[in-house]
Amino acid sequence: MAARPFPEFDAFPDALRAAIQARGLGLERIRNRLRTLGAPVSIATLSYWQSGRCRPERPDSLIALAHLESVLEVPAGSLISLLGPPRPRGRWLTTPSVDIATYWPDKAPVREAVRAVNSRWDQRLTRLSQHDLVTVGPDRDEQSIVSRQVLRADADGPDRWVVIMHIDDHDRPLPVIRALRNCAVGRSVLRPGDGLLVTELLFERPLARGETVITEHEMVNQAPCPLATNYERKFRRPVREFVVEVAFHPSALPVRCEQFSRVGAEAEQVNEAVLDGSQSVHSVALNFGPGVYGYRWEWASS
């Protein structure tokens, strides 16, 4: 049976009440169906959720909410996406962060695209490790980027991570994102005119506080692939370890390559980079950010 959408609402309880009314099920029948699915929730809890007295926040509650979306025949993730940020409990781990669009030259499209996805867990996940591998093809084109990251939940409930990708050549097709390990592609916002792609990476299940997850995904450019002249990653929050590799095809080697970084308002730091025996460059940054870190290179004139 096709999932039935519901109108936009400003709050989770409004949307939940409307979905229950549209489905025509009483709370007792909903409770019984959730129990059958292995996600027990009391009638009182369901009543509190739809009245706004409380909301699902714990991992088991968020799992039950995912099943509830199925029972109510609403699009997957549509109720979860309406939850606001989790209520603070105890002493939160605080780390410096900046506005999500700070390091982008055109900030408005980034902010608009991110508003269309669920980024509410952004500040409840610590990026312990990030490893990016950029592959440059024989035609000096950027073919793909494989990213592996280790994330730690600083609260109960994180179930996704938002990825932002930008290409300089706005007349080129946007890349295709592929989930490789421990994640699935969720909602995506494509803005070809801005060279911008924003995507949710959904975890296999919500994380408990202190739990870690390793995810891998790949960005594959479509022909004609953009000319590769640089790669950088923007960190709005610190990262414990960042490893970046750029692998060049043996028949397309740059004449000059440099690694650069910028932290906050500090001056840019630049270091000359030398290709290794596999025609690649790589570097490691520890306890980096917020800031920008990457490589840029030059090609010989054709």
N, C-alpha and C positions, 0 to 999 in steps of 0.2 A: 504494500500500500504506500502511495506517495506521501512524503511528509508534507504537512500543511503549514504554510508560513503564517505568522500573525503580525499585526501592525506594529510599528515601532513604538516603544514605550520608554519613559525616562527612568524607570526603576524596575528592579527585578521582581518585587512582589506584584506589581501591576501586570506584568507580562505573564507571571505564573498563574494569577487568578484568571486572566483571560484565556490562557491555554487550557486550564481545567474546565472552564465553562464551555469552551468550544468543543472539547472532547466529550463532555457530558457524563463524566465519571464522578462518583462521590469519593470522598477521601478514604473511606474504608476499602472500596474496590481498588483504589490506587495503591494503598498500603499492601493489600493482598498480592497484587501483581508485582510490586517491588520485592516482596518477600520471596515470591516464586523465582525471581531473577537473582536471588542471593544478595539483595541490597535492602535489608530491612530498615524501615523508617516508621516511627510511630505516627498515629493520626495527629497527635498534639504537635509534633515537629512540622508536619506538612501544613497544619493550620498556622503555626508561627511563621513559616516561610512565606505563605501567601498574604499574611497580614503585615509583614514587615517587622515583627517583633524580634526575629533573629534571621540569620541567613546561613546557608551551608558554607563552612570554612574548612572543617577537618577533612583529611583525605577520604575517609569512608563516606562522609556526607557528599563530597564532590563526585565520588563514584556513583552514589545513589542518584544524584542529580542527573548524571549522564544517562542512567537507565530511565529516569523520569521523563527525560526528553523523548525517549523512544516510546514510552507508554502513552504520552500525550500527543505523539505524532507531530512533533515540531522539529524543525531542522536541527541536526546535531550541532551542539555548541551554542545554539541561539539563546538559551537561558543562562548558561554559564558565562557567556560574554557580557551579560547585563549586570553581573555582580560587580560591585565596586571594589576598591582595594581592601584587603583584609584589615580588620581592626587590630591595632597594636596590642600585643599581649607581652608583658614582661619587658625586659630590656632588649631592644632591637640592636643588632649589629649595624653600626653606622659606618658607611664608607663614602668618600667624596664622590659626587656625581655632578654632571652638567646637563643642560637641556639636550634632549635627544637630537636636535638639529644643529647644535653648536658648531660642529666642524664641517658642515655642508655649505657650499657657496650659496645655494638657493634654498633657504630654510623652509619657506612656506609649503612647497609641494611635499617635503618630507613629513612635516607635521600633519598635513592633511591626510597623507597615505597611512601614517601610523594610527591616526584616530579611527581608521576604518577596520583595524584589527584589534585583537585583545592583547594589549601590552601591560595589563595590570600587574603581572608578576615580575616585571622588569627589575624592580629594585628589591625583590625578595630572592634573587638568584645571584650568587657570586660566581664569576667566571674564574675558575682556578687555572685553567690551561686552554690555550687556543693554538692550533697548528694549521696554517694555511699553505697549500701547495698550488702554485700558479703554473700552468703549462702553456708555453709559447710555441706556436707551430712553425713550420718551415716558411710560411709566408709572412712571418713577423706578426701573426695574429694571436690574440688571446683566445685559446681554445677552451680552457676550463679552469675552475678553482675548486679544489677539494678542501673542505674545512672539517676539522675534528676539534671538539671542545669538551671540556669537563666542567660541569656546572654543579654547584652545591646549593641546596635549598636552605634559605635562612628563615623559613616559616613553613608550616604545613600547607600543602595544596598546590604548589606550582605545577602546571601541566603543559607548559609551552614556552617557547623562546621565539622572539621576533627577529628576523633577519632582514637587513636593508642592503640592497645592491644597487649601484649606480654605474652606468656606462657613459663615457664622455661623448661618444658619437650618437646623438639622439635620432639620427636617421637609420640606425641599425636596429635589427630586431632585438628585443630583450632576451636575456638568457633563460633557459629552462632549468628549474631547480628539481633535483632528485634527492630523495631521502635514501641514505645508504645504511644507516645503523641506528637502532633504538629511537626512531622518530618517524613521523609521517608528515606529509605536507598538508597544512590546514588552509585557512583563508589566504588568498593572495590578492594584492592590489597592484595592477600593472598600469604604469603611466608612461607609455612609449615616448610621448612628446617631451617628457622630462628625463628620459633615460633611467627611470626609477622602477624598481621592483621591491615590494615589501611582502614578506611571507611569514606565516606562523609555522614553526616546527613543533608538532604535537608529540609529547612524550607518550610512552606506552601506558602510563598511569600517572596520577598525581603523586608528587614526591612528599615524603614526610620531612619535617625539619631536620637538618643535618645530613640528609641523604644526598648522594651524588648520582649523576647520570653522565654517560659518555655518548655523545651524538656525533654522527657524521653525515654530511650532505655535500652535494656537488652542484655547482653552477656550470652549466654547459652552454656555451655561446652557439647561436645559430648562424649559418652562413647567410651573408658574408660576415665573418667574425670581425670584431673591431680591431684596429691596429693596436698592438700592445706597446705602450710607452712608459707605463708606470703601474704600480699596485700599492694601495695603502689600506690600512684598517683603522677605523675611527673607534676609539674607546671612550664612552661617556662615563664609565666607571672603571676603577683599576682592575688589572688582570695580574695574577701571580706570575704567569709564564706565557709569553707569546713567541712562537716559532714561526717564521715566515720563510718559505722557499720559493724561488722562481727558477723554473727549469726551461732552458732554451733549447730549441732544436739545433743539432750540430750544423745544419746548413744556414742557420739564421742567428748569428751571434752579434750582440751589440758591440759598438766600438768603445762605449763608456758606460759605466753603471755606478750608481751611488745609493747608499742607504741613508734615509733621513728620518728624523723624528721631531715632533713638537709636543711639549707638555704645557698645558695651560697657556699663559701669555708669554712664556719664555721664548727666546730666539730659537730658530730651527737649528738642529744639530745635524751635520752632514759628514758622512764617512765614505771614502772611495771603496768600492767593492770589486773584488777580483773573482772571476769565475773559477770553479774548481775543476777537477778532472772529468766530472760528469756534465760539464757545461751548465752548472747551476750556481746560484748564490743563495746563501741562507744566513740568518742571524737570529739571535735569541735575546729577548728583552725580559727582564725579571722585575716584578713589582712596578709595572708600567701603568701610567695613566692617572687621570683622564688625559687623552691626547691622541695624536696621530702618528702611526709608525708604518714605514714601507720602503719601497725601492722605486727608483726611476732610472731610465736608461736612454741612450741615444743610438740611432742606427746610422750606418754609413750612407751617404747619398747614393741614390740609385743611378 
